Amino acid sequence: MQQARSETTIDNDVVRVTTWTIGPGQTTGPHRHALDYVVVPVRGGELVMTSADGVTRTTMEPGTSYFRSAGVEHEVSNDGEVTVVFVEVEVV
């Protein structure tokens, strides 16, 4: 799979804000979240989450945000037909 595109627009002492664009056949690669974070979907679709717990599919609904605590380890990939875009806000 190809690498997904990310753009960090704010990175200061309070928050880090990154926009992720994950097209068909793209992945974030395996990573660990060192900070608590909120995800805000902008363009919806289905993504595949792979972690030590297994593989799950998540449907991203625009405007439906969710929170995760620091320590999450996973890889997010898109095996669908539409590009998914979300904003990730990490709390520093």
Residue frames as qw, qx, qy, qz and C-alpha x, y, z in Angstrom:
[[0.000, 0.888, 0.461, 0.000, 0.00, 0.00, 0.00],
 [0.352, 0.546, -0.030, 0.760, 1.03, 3.58, -0.57],
 [0.278, -0.240, -0.501, 0.783, 1.58, 6.10, 2.22],
 [0.025, -0.846, -0.531, -0.046, -1.42, 8.28, 3.13],
 [0.288, 0.511, -0.033, 0.809, -0.97, 12.05, 3.06],
 [0.424, -0.719, -0.457, 0.308, -0.89, 14.13, 6.24],
 [0.251, 0.585, -0.019, 0.771, -0.54, 17.86, 6.79],
 [0.429, -0.521, -0.512, 0.531, 0.07, 19.35, 10.25],
 [0.111, 0.748, 0.265, 0.599, -1.47, 22.83, 10.39],
 [0.349, -0.806, 0.209, -0.430, -1.02, 23.62, 14.10],
 [0.835, -0.092, -0.434, 0.326, 1.71, 22.33, 16.41],
 [0.034, -0.708, 0.285, -0.646, 2.18, 24.28, 19.61],
 [0.026, 0.253, -0.792, 0.556, 2.32, 23.81, 23.40],
 [0.563, 0.051, 0.430, -0.705, -1.41, 23.03, 23.57],
 [0.826, 0.320, 0.400, -0.235, -2.47, 21.01, 20.50],
 [0.149, -0.295, 0.734, 0.594, -1.25, 19.39, 17.31],
 [0.662, 0.491, 0.319, -0.468, -3.77, 19.45, 14.43],
 [0.159, -0.285, 0.800, 0.503, -3.19, 17.18, 11.45],
 [0.737, 0.378, 0.036, -0.560, -5.38, 16.60, 8.41],
 [0.418, -0.182, 0.866, 0.205, -5.17, 13.04, 7.07],
 [0.679, 0.436, -0.186, -0.561, -6.16, 12.15, 3.50],
 [0.439, -0.210, 0.872, 0.059, -6.30, 8.38, 2.96],
 [0.585, 0.376, -0.350, -0.627, -7.10, 7.41, -0.61],
 [0.978, 0.070, 0.041, -0.190, -7.93, 3.95, -1.91],
 [0.892, 0.246, -0.212, 0.313, -4.91, 1.68, -1.44],
 [0.200, 0.652, -0.386, 0.622, -3.23, 3.99, 1.07],
 [0.741, -0.457, -0.455, 0.186, -2.18, 3.49, 4.71],
 [0.252, -0.932, 0.183, -0.185, -0.87, 5.51, 7.64],
 [0.534, 0.368, -0.684, 0.335, 1.61, 2.76, 8.41],
 [0.671, -0.475, -0.537, 0.188, 1.85, 1.26, 11.91],
 [0.130, 0.516, -0.270, 0.802, 2.10, 3.88, 14.64],
 [0.422, -0.463, -0.676, 0.387, 1.51, 4.57, 18.34],
 [0.104, -0.811, -0.184, -0.545, -0.39, 7.59, 19.65],
 [0.460, 0.011, -0.536, 0.708, 1.63, 9.17, 22.45],
 [0.132, 0.012, 0.256, -0.958, -1.10, 11.74, 23.15],
 [0.343, 0.514, 0.705, -0.348, -4.86, 11.76, 23.75],
 [0.015, -0.115, 0.479, 0.870, -6.65, 12.72, 20.54],
 [0.517, 0.514, 0.465, -0.502, -9.93, 13.55, 18.86],
 [0.256, 0.058, 0.733, 0.628, -10.76, 12.57, 15.28],
 [0.401, 0.571, 0.268, -0.664, -13.17, 14.73, 13.25],
 [0.512, 0.243, 0.718, 0.403, -14.18, 13.09, 9.94],
 [0.164, 0.508, -0.126, -0.836, -14.52, 15.55, 7.04],
 [0.624, 0.303, -0.480, -0.537, -15.10, 13.19, 4.10],
 [0.748, -0.240, 0.514, -0.344, -16.56, 9.86, 5.15],
 [0.710, 0.354, -0.573, -0.204, -15.96, 6.30, 4.14],
 [0.939, -0.338, 0.011, -0.056, -14.80, 3.00, 5.55],
 [0.182, 0.735, -0.628, 0.177, -11.32, 2.43, 6.95],
 [0.909, -0.105, -0.396, 0.078, -9.55, -0.71, 8.14],
 [0.282, -0.791, 0.443, -0.316, -7.87, -0.57, 11.58],
 [0.873, 0.085, -0.458, 0.145, -5.21, -3.18, 12.28],
 [0.268, -0.727, 0.470, -0.424, -3.90, -3.58, 15.83],
 [0.042, 0.282, -0.932, 0.226, -2.69, -6.28, 18.21],
 [0.509, 0.152, 0.627, -0.570, -6.38, -6.96, 18.92],
 [0.519, 0.352, 0.757, 0.185, -7.06, -7.81, 15.27],
 [0.084, 0.104, 0.451, 0.882, -8.63, -6.13, 12.26],
 [0.173, 0.627, 0.643, -0.404, -11.76, -3.98, 12.44],
 [0.205, 0.459, 0.462, 0.731, -13.63, -1.85, 9.93],
 [0.088, -0.548, -0.415, 0.721, -14.70, 1.64, 10.93],
 [0.248, 0.694, 0.505, 0.450, -17.17, 3.82, 9.07],
 [0.248, -0.231, -0.155, 0.928, -16.22, 7.47, 9.26],
 [0.088, 0.790, 0.591, 0.139, -19.28, 9.75, 9.27],
 [0.264, 0.445, -0.014, 0.855, -18.59, 13.44, 8.53],
 [0.297, -0.588, 0.083, -0.748, -19.05, 15.54, 11.65],
 [0.872, -0.438, -0.136, -0.169, -19.23, 12.55, 14.01],
 [0.163, 0.710, -0.595, 0.339, -16.16, 12.97, 16.21],
 [0.907, -0.345, -0.241, 0.003, -14.60, 10.47, 18.58],
 [0.202, -0.829, 0.473, -0.219, -11.97, 10.50, 21.33],
 [0.928, 0.018, -0.332, 0.165, -9.17, 8.03, 22.02],
 [0.557, -0.799, 0.203, 0.100, -6.70, 7.91, 24.89],
 [0.162, 0.757, -0.630, -0.067, -2.93, 7.95, 24.44],
 [0.464, -0.325, 0.822, -0.058, -1.31, 4.58, 23.87],
 [0.825, 0.423, 0.265, -0.264, -3.37, 3.39, 20.89],
 [0.214, -0.440, 0.736, 0.468, -1.20, 1.34, 18.52],
 [0.687, 0.456, 0.549, -0.134, -2.60, 0.61, 15.08],
 [0.182, -0.119, 0.569, 0.793, -2.38, 1.00, 11.33],
 [0.467, 0.588, 0.398, -0.527, -5.19, 2.68, 9.42],
 [0.187, -0.131, 0.719, 0.656, -5.71, 1.76, 5.77],
 [0.557, 0.441, 0.118, -0.694, -8.24, 2.28, 3.01],
 [0.278, -0.031, 0.898, 0.340, -9.19, -0.71, 0.90],
 [0.395, 0.649, 0.570, -0.311, -12.34, 0.98, -0.36],
 [0.484, 0.498, 0.474, 0.541, -13.12, 3.08, -3.41],
 [0.012, -0.929, -0.176, -0.324, -13.45, 6.56, -1.89],
 [0.406, 0.347, -0.406, 0.742, -10.90, 8.90, -0.33],
 [0.527, -0.721, -0.441, 0.086, -11.42, 9.49, 3.41],
 [0.260, 0.522, -0.236, 0.778, -10.37, 12.75, 5.05],
 [0.574, -0.721, -0.387, 0.030, -10.28, 13.48, 8.78],
 [0.069, 0.760, -0.339, 0.550, -8.76, 16.01, 11.14],
 [0.772, -0.287, -0.486, 0.293, -6.84, 14.63, 14.13],
 [0.139, -0.823, 0.193, -0.515, -6.48, 16.92, 17.15],
 [0.737, -0.098, -0.543, 0.390, -3.87, 15.73, 19.65],
 [0.401, -0.890, -0.037, -0.213, -3.88, 17.24, 23.14],
 [0.547, 0.467, -0.484, 0.498, -0.31, 18.07, 24.16]]
